[in-house]
Amino acid sequence: MKRSFLILAVAFSLLFTACEYEDVEMVSLDDYKLENVMNPKKPLYLTIDATLKNPNKFKITVKKAEFNLKVGGKNMGPVHLETPVVMDKNTEEAHTIRLRLDNNKVLSAIKGSAWQVLTKGKVDIEVKGRLKGKVFGIGKWFDVKHKESMKIKDLLNG
């Protein structure tokens, strides 16, 4: 029993060392919009169109994400990945990433960053957390940290 476990452990370690992993890159943030901003009874969504580059020799699927979102330095609380993101191997493609937000915290954060919006016409948005990517059914958590200034009129108009 111990010998078969050892053989299995060595086989898995050889398999995973042979599968070199390179980080997925966000090449560009092409578009973004908030949905249901004026209807507090419906869930609030942030939809991001981004070009992602997967330089790996295998497809990566992201089904889970644990993000914390800040707008103008104000915490908007947790963000949830609404739909899976599938990146084919060796590709640089556009993907739509749909995130569900907490309506009350978003409105509070926007109010709290009103001075930044009024003086600069844009607001700093920061995403920090982790996501779980799966390859061949085996998952691994990856840290994510991204900060960008967005024009408020573009954010609301999409």
Long-range contacts (C-beta under 8 A, 24 or more apart in sequence): 19-57, 19-58, 19-135, 20-56, 21-56, 22-55, 22-56, 23-142, 24-52, 24-53, 24-54, 24-55, 24-56, 24-60, 24-87, 24-133, 25-52, 25-53, 25-55, 26-50, 26-51, 26-52, 26-53, 26-146, 27-51, 27-52, 27-53, 27-92, 29-148, 30-94, 31-158, 32-150, 32-154, 32-155, 32-158, 33-155, 33-156, 33-157, 33-158, 34-106, 34-155, 34-156, 34-158, 37-156, 40-103, 40-104, 40-107, 43-100, 43-101, 43-103, 44-100, 44-101, 44-102, 44-103, 44-106, 45-82, 45-98, 45-99, 45-100, 45-101, 46-79, 46-98, 46-99, 46-101, 47-96, 47-97, 47-98, 47-99, 47-158, 48-96, 48-97, 48-98, 48-99, 49-94, 49-95, 49-96, 49-97, 50-94, 50-95, 50-97, 51-92, 51-93, 51-94, 51-95, 52-85, 52-87, 52-92, 52-93, 52-95, 53-91, 53-92, 54-87, 54-88, 54-89, 54-90, 54-91, 54-92, 55-90, 56-89, 56-90, 56-135, 57-89, 57-90, 58-89, 58-135, 58-136, 59-86, 59-87, 59-88, 59-89, 59-135, 60-86, 60-87, 60-133, 60-134, 60-135, 61-85, 61-86, 61-87, 61-133, 61-134, 61-135, 62-86, 62-87, 62-131, 62-132, 62-133, 62-134, 63-132, 63-134, 64-131, 64-132, 65-99, 65-129, 65-130, 65-131, 65-132, 65-144, 66-129, 66-130, 66-131, 67-99, 67-127, 67-128, 67-129, 67-130, 67-131, 67-144, 68-127, 68-128, 68-129, 69-101, 69-125, 69-126, 69-127, 70-109, 70-124, 70-125, 70-126, 70-128, 71-106, 71-109, 71-110, 71-113, 71-123, 71-124, 71-125, 72-109, 72-110, 72-112, 72-113, 72-116, 72-117, 72-123, 72-124, 73-113, 73-124, 74-108, 74-109, 74-112, 74-113, 75-105, 75-109, 76-101, 76-102, 76-105, 76-106, 76-108, 76-109, 77-101, 77-102, 77-105, 78-102, 79-127, 79-129, 81-131, 117-152, 120-149, 121-151, 121-152, 121-153, 122-149, 122-150, 122-151, 122-152, 123-149, 123-150, 123-152, 123-155, 124-148, 124-149, 125-149, 125-150
